[in-house]
Amino acid sequence: MAIGFTIPQAESYNETGGDIQVIPDNDMRRQSDPEVLLAKFGDGYEQRAANGINSLREQYSVTFSSRQKSEIDNIVSFFSVKKGITSFDFTVPDTNGLSNETTIKVVCDSYNTTFMNSEFYTCSATFRRVYES
């Protein structure tokens, strides 16, 4: 699978039928924040431990620039249906594994649309990785 996500036909305005593969622009960013429990002692020492099994929080900033209005409408509609509650599969580059990419679960915490003109729009979004089956 390519980097990005798939909008199922049932959740899109795709007139030709079939699922829509959405690929973000090349400037996608990942922010990783380890979640650490920290105990500081009076003599300057400290003790650190990972907080839980999945203690690495990840956020992805993605942009879909200068796309046709219909494509952005499909993307925004997909995010609206998910409402930041329902997760979806998102394929990202894999820098730690043997393959070039890996698929993770994410929710879309926020998104915005820029109306460039009547035919081309831009959408930016923030995805947060979630750990669920």
C-alpha positions as CSV (number, residue, x, y, z in Angstrom):
1,M,0.0,0.0,0.0
2,A,1.2,3.5,-0.7
3,I,1.7,6.2,2.0
4,G,-1.7,7.7,3.0
5,F,-5.2,6.3,3.6
6,T,-8.2,5.0,1.8
7,I,-11.7,6.5,1.7
8,P,-14.2,3.6,1.2
9,Q,-16.6,4.1,-1.7
10,A,-19.5,4.1,0.8
11,E,-18.1,7.2,2.6
12,S,-17.2,9.3,-0.5
13,Y,-18.8,11.4,-3.2
14,N,-16.9,9.3,-5.8
15,E,-19.1,9.2,-8.9
16,T,-16.9,6.7,-10.7
17,G,-17.2,4.1,-8.0
18,G,-14.5,2.4,-6.0
19,D,-12.4,3.4,-3.0
20,I,-10.3,6.5,-3.1
21,Q,-6.6,6.4,-2.2
22,V,-5.5,9.6,-0.6
23,I,-1.8,10.4,-0.6
24,P,-0.6,13.4,1.5
25,D,2.0,15.9,0.2
26,N,5.7,15.1,0.6
27,D,6.1,17.5,3.6
28,M,4.3,15.2,6.1
29,R,5.7,15.5,9.6
30,R,5.7,13.2,12.6
31,Q,6.1,14.4,16.1
32,S,7.0,11.8,18.7
33,D,6.7,12.4,22.5
34,P,7.7,9.7,24.9
35,E,5.4,9.5,27.9
36,V,7.7,9.0,31.0
37,L,7.0,8.7,34.7
38,L,9.7,10.7,36.5
39,A,10.7,10.6,40.2
40,K,13.2,13.2,41.4
41,F,15.2,12.8,44.5
42,G,16.6,15.5,46.8
43,D,20.2,14.7,46.0
44,G,19.8,15.5,42.2
45,Y,19.2,11.9,41.1
46,E,16.1,11.0,39.1
47,Q,14.4,7.7,38.1
48,R,12.6,7.3,34.8
49,A,10.2,4.7,33.5
50,A,7.9,4.3,30.5
51,N,4.3,5.1,31.3
52,G,2.4,2.1,30.0
53,I,2.9,-0.4,27.2
54,N,2.5,2.1,24.3
55,S,4.3,5.1,25.8
56,L,5.4,6.8,22.6
57,R,2.8,9.4,21.5
58,E,2.8,10.2,17.9
59,Q,1.2,13.0,15.8
60,Y,1.3,13.4,12.1
61,S,0.8,16.7,10.3
62,V,-0.4,16.2,6.8
63,T,-1.3,18.5,3.9
64,F,-3.2,18.1,0.7
65,S,-2.2,21.1,-1.3
66,S,-3.8,22.6,-4.5
67,R,-6.1,19.6,-5.0
68,Q,-9.3,19.7,-7.0
69,K,-12.4,20.8,-5.1
70,S,-14.0,17.3,-5.4
71,E,-11.0,15.6,-3.9
72,I,-10.8,18.0,-0.9
73,D,-14.6,17.6,-0.5
74,N,-14.1,13.9,-0.2
75,I,-11.3,14.2,2.3
76,V,-13.2,16.7,4.5
77,S,-16.3,14.6,4.4
78,F,-14.3,11.6,5.5
79,F,-12.9,13.5,8.5
80,S,-16.4,14.8,9.3
81,V,-17.8,11.3,9.4
82,K,-15.0,10.1,11.7
83,K,-15.5,13.1,14.0
84,G,-12.1,12.5,15.7
85,I,-13.7,9.4,17.4
86,T,-13.5,6.6,14.9
87,S,-10.0,5.5,13.9
88,F,-8.8,4.6,10.4
89,D,-5.8,3.0,8.9
90,F,-2.9,5.3,7.9
91,T,0.2,4.0,6.1
92,V,3.4,5.9,7.0
93,P,7.1,5.4,6.2
94,D,8.7,2.8,8.4
95,T,12.1,4.0,9.7
96,N,12.6,1.1,12.2
97,G,11.4,-2.0,10.3
98,L,12.5,-4.1,7.4
99,S,9.8,-2.8,5.1
100,N,9.5,0.7,3.7
101,E,6.1,1.4,5.2
102,T,3.8,0.4,8.1
103,T,0.1,0.8,8.7
104,I,-1.1,2.3,12.0
105,K,-4.4,3.4,13.5
106,V,-5.1,7.1,13.8
107,V,-7.8,9.6,14.5
108,C,-8.1,13.0,12.9
109,D,-8.0,15.5,15.8
110,S,-8.2,18.7,13.7
111,Y,-8.4,19.7,10.1
112,N,-8.8,23.0,8.1
113,T,-9.6,23.9,4.6
114,T,-8.1,26.8,2.5
115,F,-10.3,27.9,-0.4
116,M,-7.8,29.0,-3.0
117,N,-10.3,29.6,-5.8
118,S,-13.5,27.9,-7.0
119,E,-11.7,24.9,-8.5
120,F,-8.7,24.2,-6.1
121,Y,-8.6,23.8,-2.3
122,T,-6.0,22.8,0.3
123,C,-6.7,20.8,3.4
124,S,-4.3,20.4,6.4
125,A,-4.9,17.9,9.2
126,T,-3.4,16.5,12.4
127,F,-3.6,12.7,13.0
128,R,-2.9,11.2,16.4
129,R,-1.8,7.6,16.6
130,V,-4.1,5.4,18.7
131,Y,-3.5,1.9,20.0
132,E,-6.5,-0.4,19.5
133,S,-7.4,-3.6,17.6
